[in-house]
């Protein structure tokens, strides 16, 4: 039979002393308490006896399975120097923080409401970033996220360019706002890797093979989007201008760009011969879910692009597949500009239809000498269904 615990009060030079065994002390070690009077020591000892009795009753009522779990938990905690009680308190504090936080989906909805009154383009960027985060992390609690999950949720893995930078800045604005609400720690976002920047300062454009791959992928998987890519590649429209095009604005006779463009002027673009061929084969119609379709096409064509899992499930990538490349900023517009100017189109003629707000010096700086005449001819000879267009007049 286990020895009964005694709580005696003993007179010492320091006063009346009561010894507390390790099992009842707050530190887990034997403690000694001193009192000025005998009565005070006796009352304290009586309280310890009651506590020991209660603990004994609770211990006798513990289920065998619970006792086994306690032994196993103690073994797990031993290398960390934590007791079961300390671990329980730590777990409870974590749960308290989680319940005091908010899901990503609810936090994003509240954040967008707080952004009312900001500029239209800013709101659009915030909404696009919100869709990404909600799709990837919507039901997660903010306090349960780490920096890697935020990096992936924002679609920043291997990304670069203005679009990636916008998502990064919007994500940071959201996180800081949520931190002020007490829903997360503001410092966590500082560990999210920012997208790479184009350090050379030169515009990036697509190679001939990349252009063919983009169009061929659309033809195979999303035929309704083929005309959109043809317009982007062979007209030089800005992505923002393309986003405002209506079905009736595009035909083989011309493209009408409204006055909401960057240069705030309405202009008519006369389609080049290559674009006319594509539009005859694939008449232009607005794609209702263009953003998601565009992400899927570029991913399938080999670029490192985030895709919405609710719309498109990427196929497994073979182990020997080449690394995916980031999508360049304004890739289609810069591609058209590079091959047009190096193919012989005069700068003065090109300036207006390209919708450039600067002068010919800017065009020379960014495009002249970046490609050969042979490459330009090959670009404008790209035809539907993998065919090469003969006798295309570039100028």
TIMAR-29844 format. One line per 8 residues: their letters; for each residue x, y, z of C-alpha. Coordinates in steps of 0.25 Angstrom, whole numbers, plus 5000, padded with zeros to 4 digits. Example, Ala and Ser with C-alpha at 12.3 -4.5 7.8 and 13.67 -1.06 7.14 Angstrom:
BEGIN
AS) 5049/4982/5031  5055/4996/5029
***
This chain:
BEGIN
XXXXXXXX) 5000/5000/5000  5005/5014/4997  5010/5022/5008  5000/5033/5013  5005/5047/5011  5007/5054/5024  5007/5070/5025  5014/5073/5038
XXXXXXXX) 5017/5087/5043  5030/5089/5049  5036/5100/5057  5049/5106/5052  5057/5118/5054  5051/5124/5041  5037/5121/5047  5026/5110/5046
XXXXXXXX) 5030/5102/5033  5021/5093/5025  5027/5084/5014  5020/5082/5001  5023/5069/4993  5026/5071/4978  5013/5065/4974  5005/5077/4980
XXXXXXXX) 5015/5088/4977  5013/5098/4966  5028/5096/4961  5028/5081/4962  5039/5081/4972  5038/5080/4987  5035/5093/4994  5036/5099/5008
XXXXXXXX) 5026/5110/5013  5028/5118/5026  5018/5124/5035  5019/5133/5047  5009/5126/5055  5006/5111/5058  4991/5113/5055  4994/5119/5041
XXXXXXXX) 5004/5107/5038  4993/5097/5043  4982/5103/5034  4991/5103/5022  4995/5088/5025  4980/5085/5026  4977/5091/5012  4988/5083/5006
XXXXXXXX) 4982/5070/5012  4969/5073/5006  4976/5076/4992  4984/5063/4993  4971/5055/4997  4964/5061/4984  4975/5058/4975  4975/5044/4980
XXXXXXXX) 4960/5042/4978  4962/5048/4963  4974/5039/4961  4966/5027/4965  4955/5031/4955  4964/5032/4943  4961/5022/4932  4972/5013/4928
XXXXXXXX) 4972/5018/4914  4974/5033/4919  4985/5028/4928  4992/5022/4916  4990/5034/4908  4996/5042/4919  5009/5033/4920  5011/5034/4905
XXXXXXXX) 5009/5049/4905  5019/5051/4916  5029/5043/4908  5027/5052/4896  5028/5065/4905  5040/5060/4912  5051/5065/4902  5045/5079/4902
XXXXXXXX) 5044/5080/4918  5029/5082/4918  5020/5076/4928  5006/5071/4924  4999/5083/4931  5009/5093/4923  5006/5086/4910  4991/5086/4913
XXXXXXXX) 4992/5101/4916  5000/5104/4903  4990/5096/4895  4978/5104/4901  4985/5117/4898  4987/5113/4883  4972/5110/4882  4968/5123/4889
XXXXXXXX) 4976/5131/4878  4970/5123/4867  4956/5125/4872  4959/5140/4874  4964/5140/4859  4956/5139/4846  4955/5130/4834  4962/5135/4822
XXXXXXXX) 4949/5136/4814  4942/5144/4825  4954/5153/4827  4955/5156/4812  4940/5160/4811  4942/5169/4822  4954/5175/4816  4948/5178/4803
XXXXXXXX) 4936/5185/4810  4946/5194/4817  4953/5198/4803  4941/5204/4797  4944/5218/4792  4958/5214/4787  4961/5216/4772  4955/5207/4762
XXXXXXXX) 4968/5200/4757  4972/5198/4772  4959/5191/4775  4960/5182/4763  4974/5178/4767  4969/5175/4781  4957/5167/4776  4966/5158/4767
XXXXXXXX) 4976/5156/4779  4964/5152/4788  4959/5142/4778  4973/5135/4778  4974/5135/4793  4960/5130/4796  4961/5119/4786  4974/5114/4792
XXXXXXXX) 4972/5117/4807  4957/5121/4809  4954/5112/4820  4967/5113/4828  4969/5122/4840  4978/5133/4839  4986/5130/4851  4989/5116/4846
XXXXXXXX) 4996/5120/4833  5010/5121/4830  5018/5129/4820  5020/5118/4810  5005/5116/4810  5003/5131/4807  5013/5131/4796  5006/5119/4789
XXXXXXXX) 4992/5125/4792  4996/5138/4785  5001/5130/4773  5015/5136/4774  5023/5123/4773  5033/5125/4761  5025/5138/4757  5030/5151/4752
XXXXXXXX) 5025/5164/4746  5015/5175/4749  5003/5165/4751  5011/5157/4762  5016/5170/4768  5001/5175/4769  4997/5162/4776  5008/5163/4786
XXXXXXXX) 5005/5177/4789  4990/5174/4791  4993/5162/4799  5002/5171/4808  4991/5181/4810  4981/5171/4814  4990/5164/4824  4994/5178/4830
XXXXXXXX) 4979/5181/4831  4976/5168/4838  4987/5169/4847  4981/5183/4852  4968/5175/4855  4976/5165/4864  4974/5154/4855  4988/5151/4851
XXXXXXXX) 5003/5155/4854  5007/5166/4844  5022/5161/4844  5018/5148/4837  5016/5154/4823  5030/5160/4824  5035/5145/4821  5027/5144/4809
XXXXXXXX) 5036/5145/4797  5034/5156/4787  5033/5153/4772  5045/5155/4764  5047/5168/4756  5053/5170/4742  5066/5175/4746  5071/5178/4732
XXXXXXXX) 5060/5188/4730  5058/5182/4716  5044/5178/4711  5042/5163/4710  5035/5157/4698  5031/5143/4693  5039/5135/4684  5033/5129/4671
XXXXXXXX) 5032/5115/4677  5025/5121/4689  5015/5128/4681  5012/5116/4673  5011/5108/4686  5001/5118/4692  4992/5118/4680  4993/5103/4678
XXXXXXXX) 4989/5100/4692  4977/5109/4691  4972/5103/4678  4973/5089/4685  4967/5092/4698  4960/5105/4698  4955/5108/4683  4946/5119/4688
XXXXXXXX) 4959/5127/4693  4967/5126/4680  4962/5139/4674  4965/5146/4687  4980/5141/4687  4981/5145/4672  4976/5159/4675  4986/5161/4686
XXXXXXXX) 4998/5155/4678  4995/5162/4665  4989/5175/4669  4998/5180/4681  4986/5183/4690  4989/5186/4704  4983/5175/4713  4974/5186/4720
XXXXXXXX) 4969/5191/4706  4966/5176/4702  4958/5174/4715  4948/5185/4711  4946/5180/4697  4932/5175/4693  4929/5165/4683  4924/5175/4673
XXXXXXXX) 4937/5184/4674  4945/5173/4667  4944/5169/4652  4952/5166/4640  4950/5180/4636  4956/5187/4649  4957/5188/4664  4950/5199/4671
XXXXXXXX) 4958/5203/4684  4949/5213/4693  4953/5225/4700  4956/5218/4713  4969/5214/4708  4982/5219/4714  4984/5230/4705  4969/5234/4707
XXXXXXXX) 4966/5235/4692  4957/5226/4683  4965/5219/4672  4963/5210/4661  4972/5198/4658  4973/5193/4644  4976/5178/4645  4988/5173/4639
XXXXXXXX) 4987/5161/4629  4991/5151/4639  4980/5155/4649  4970/5155/4638  4973/5141/4634  4971/5137/4649  4958/5144/4650  4952/5138/4638
XXXXXXXX) 4956/5124/4644  4952/5128/4658  4942/5139/4659  4944/5148/4671  4934/5146/4683  4937/5151/4697  4940/5139/4706  4932/5140/4719
XXXXXXXX) 4942/5134/4728  4954/5139/4721  4963/5141/4733  4962/5126/4737  4963/5121/4723  4975/5130/4720  4982/5124/4733  4979/5110/4728
XXXXXXXX) 4984/5112/4714  4997/5118/4718  4999/5107/4729  4997/5096/4718  5006/5103/4709  5018/5103/4719  5018/5115/4727  5018/5116/4742
XXXXXXXX) 5004/5122/4744  4994/5120/4756  4981/5114/4752  4968/5113/4759  4966/5099/4764  4951/5101/4764  4952/5103/4749  4964/5095/4744
XXXXXXXX) 4972/5084/4750  4986/5084/4744  4991/5070/4739  5003/5064/4746  5016/5069/4741  5026/5058/4737  5039/5058/4744  5047/5061/4732
XXXXXXXX) 5039/5073/4728  5046/5086/4726  5045/5096/4737  5033/5106/4735  5036/5120/4732  5030/5132/4738  5020/5140/4728  5026/5153/4724
XXXXXXXX) 5019/5166/4727  5010/5171/4715  5016/5159/4708  5007/5159/4696  5008/5175/4694  5023/5175/4694  5024/5163/4685  5015/5170/4674
XXXXXXXX) 5023/5183/4676  5037/5176/4675  5034/5168/4662  5026/5179/4656  5037/5190/4657  5049/5180/4654  5040/5175/4642  5041/5188/4635
XXXXXXXX) 5028/5196/4640  5032/5210/4641  5032/5216/4655  5023/5228/4651  5012/5219/4645  5013/5209/4657  5012/5220/4667  4997/5223/4666
XXXXXXXX) 4992/5209/4664  5000/5204/4675  4994/5214/4684  5007/5219/4690  5006/5232/4698  5021/5235/4696  5030/5238/4684  5038/5229/4674
XXXXXXXX) 5050/5230/4683  5043/5221/4693  5040/5211/4683  5054/5211/4678  5059/5209/4692  5050/5197/4695  5048/5190/4682  5058/5193/4671
XXXXXXXX) 5069/5183/4669  5063/5172/4678  5059/5163/4667  5063/5160/4653  5055/5162/4640  5055/5147/4638  5049/5145/4652  5039/5156/4649
XXXXXXXX) 5035/5149/4636  5033/5136/4643  5024/5142/4654  5015/5148/4644  5014/5135/4636  5008/5128/4648  4994/5123/4643  4983/5115/4649
XXXXXXXX) 4984/5099/4651  4999/5100/4650  5000/5105/4636  5010/5115/4631  5004/5127/4624  5010/5130/4610  5014/5143/4605  5010/5151/4617
XXX) 5013/5166/4615  5018/5172/4628  5019/5186/4624
***
